Amino acid sequence: MTCSVKLRALEPEDLELIHAIENDAELWPWAGDAQPYSRFAIRQYLAEQSGDIYKDGQLRLIVTCDESPVGIVDLTDFSPHHRRAEVGIVLLHDFHRQGIGSTALRLLSNYASERLHLRSLYAYVARDNAPAQALFRQIGYEEVGCLQRWIEGSQEATLFQLML
């Protein structure tokens, strides 16, 4: 599938997409959450987000494919002093392995470098998540460490870093 991939700010209309992603129990260990989110809670979150990474300490953007929302990319643990941030990406299952993730991460990296003047992005990827590891390697992230028992269940994580 070839489509035009873009990143855009959160909109109230993204409620159902965010609800689906936040309530995917397979993702909870990596998000640090172990509970579902209600539509009401997500609606409040959407209303309260300023979209300013300096104010919120994070930036969440919607990944679109031909204008249709298909996932989310995040910059979290933002440190303007150290000029770095953690990267997260989640795409709806139907949009995996189509090049959308790599395009979205490249767009996010360009934004982080050109607009936020960051020097480094990093990501934690489950050691057994070969597709995600390949994705980060494909766009230039380097493996810089292995974190033992990083998430509940003693699962290891690979730490990837991209120097901008």
N, C-alpha and C positions, 0 to 999 in steps of 0.2 A: 504494500500500500504506500502510495506516495501522497503526501499532503503538505500543506503549508503549516509549519509549526511555529507558533508564537507564544509568548508569555504575556500575561496581562494581570492587572490588579484583581483582587477579590471583588465580587459583586454579590448582592443579596440572592441573585438567581443561582448562585453556586451552592446553595444549601444542600441540595440532594447529593451532589457529587461529594462534598465534604462529609456529609452524613454517611455515605457508603464507604468512603475510605476510612474515616475515624472509627467505624463500627466493624471493620474487618479484623476479626480476632487474630488472624495470622500475623498482623502487623503490630499488635499490642506490645510484644516484648521489646521491639525496637523503638517504639514510641515512648516507652516507660510507663504506659498506661495498662490497666487491666480491667477497664470497665467501658461500657458503651456510653456514647454521648447522645443526648436527646436533641431533637430538632430545635427545641427551645434554647438549649445551651449554645448550640451552633449559631442560631439566629443572633443571640446576644454577642457572641464572639465576633461575628461579621459586623455587627453594628459598632462595636468598640474598637476595632482595628483602625488605626490611623493610616496604615500603609507606609509609615515613615520608620525605616529601620533604626534610626537614631533615637526615636521616641519609644518604639515598641521592643527594641533589642532583637528583633527578628523580622524577616520579610517572607511572606508566603505569596506565591504567584500561581496562577492557574495556567496549565499547559493546554493549549488548544491545537486541534488538528482541523484545518479548514473551518476555523471559528467555533468548532464544537469543543466543549471542555472534556478533556480526557485524562487529566491528572493534575498533580501539584508538585511544585519544587519549592524548597525552603532554604533560606539562609537563617541559621539559628546560632546561638552562642556567639553572637556578633561582638567582636572586640575592635572598636575603631582605633584604640591605642596601639594594639599589636597588629592591626590591619589584617584580620583573619576572620573566618566564619566557617561553621559547619554546614555541609550541604546535605539535603535530603531530597529524594525524589520518589514519587509513587505514581504509577500509571494504572488505570483500569486494566484488568487482565486481558481484555480484547485488543489492547493496543501495545502489548509487549512484543518485542523482537521485530519491530517495524522501522527502526531508526528514529523514532520519535524521542525516545529517552536521550540518545546521544545529541540530537539537535537541541533539545531543551537544556541539557547540561552545558552545551557550548554557549547558548544564548545567555544562560545564567552566569557563566564564567566571564563572558565579555562584559556584562553589566557590572559584575563585581569589580572587575579590573578598571574599566573605563569610567564608571559613574561613582563607585564607592571607593576607588583607589586602594582596594585590598591587595595584599601581596600573596596571600595563601588561602586556599580552600581545603577542607579535609572532610572525609566521610568514613563512617564505620560500616563495614559490610560483613555480614555473617560469613564465616569461613567456608560454609558449605553452599553458599549462594553463588555458584559459578557464573550464571548469566549477569548478575549485578557486578561481580568482580571484573568480568570481561568488558562490561560497559564503561566502568571507570578507567580501566587500562586503555581502552580504545581512544579515549579523548585526552590522554596524557597524564592521568593521575598515576603516581608511583606508590607502590606498597612500601610503607615505612615502619610497619610494626605489626605484631600479632598480640592481641590482648586476650589473655587467658580468662576464662569464666566471666566474660564481659557482660553477658546477660543471664538471666535466671535459667537454670538448667545446665549450667557450666558450658555454655556454648562459646566458642572462640569467635573473635571478630578480627578482621583485617583492617588496619588503619591505612587509608589512602590519603595522599596529599598532592595537591596541584599547586605549583609555584606559578604565580601570575606575572 
